[in-house]
Amino acid sequence: MTRHGAPGSAPTAGRGRWRDLRRLLLYTAKRLLALFVTVVVGVYLTIVIANMGGQVDDLRRVQIRSEAAEAARADPAFQDLSPAERNELIQRQVALEVERLRLDEPFLVRSVDYLQRALRLDLGRAEQMHSDLGSRAVRDIIVERLPATLLLFGTANLLIFFVSVFVALWLSRRYGSALDRSVVALAPTSAAPAWFYGIFLILLFAFVAPLLPAGGMVAVPPPEGRWAYALSVVRHLLLPVSAMLLSQIFISIYSWRTFFLIHSSEDYVEMARAKGLPSRLIERRYILRPTLAPIVTSFLLMLIGLWSGAIILEQVFNWPGLGSLLFQAIGHRDTPVIIGGVVIFAYLLAATVFLLDILYAVLDPRVRLAGGRQ
């Protein structure tokens, strides 16, 4: 019986793995399509809002005419022309610039063209702003600012995640202690955003007790040497990272400590303790592993909230990232930079949500993929 049943078990297992892989791929494709549609709608709405439904075109035409008139008056030969010839020359310059910017086309047509170019990251040229190297290409401006945002938010979120997990797991073994009650009492402080704490941290540690820089990413002028430069970046990171930590750490510890407490009282955990298994093994295998899916979910949802607050936080700390770039672009009414910044944020948020979906499907065996059985 065993000898006859063995040959059929391998193909059956192989078909099962292939079926699971196919479901996972189908689930991934559906989620990618849904997120892509969301990004398309969000970017198109941004294009319409940033252009005020086409009303910004009228402001551009006025600006183009004003600039053309000023440039013409600066030419000495312009003064020798008759009024009719002057006006004709200005009109020709305006018509050329309007044609170059495609302002003579309907806004609906241009908005669709803006959308497909934005989704391909063909972001065009900025109208007012430029990179530190003098480039007017929106892609160059964004690429110059993106590493600063990733450094700040990557550092803060990794710190929040690992500190919260280890402290929550430690507190779950000390339920009802003074420190546990303190964390519960401090959990509502996470209702305030990171930039709120950032203002007070700047007042305390940059002005009252001037120990750390108030803003920026590196000292001015930048220090020479790799280690001196890195140390300066770390000093400038301390306050914004601390603000993000204060904004999220207590609610994260409280939430994840609750997950650990719920699972530590399960019957299978009590059975493992009765068998005499080491406490570290019980925590890792029977408490931490089942709670990993909701912990990752809450962490990535927190990350999405932090992405949305990047504009104000970076502006408070004068951090040269995408958030402050978008704030400056709004002030300058630089539509290409606004659209480019929103596109990058949309892709970052979509990548975060996609990662959440995939991790949840992989970590939680109860999740059903593509309507099939797990």
Beta strands, then each sheet from edge to edge (+ up, - down):
end
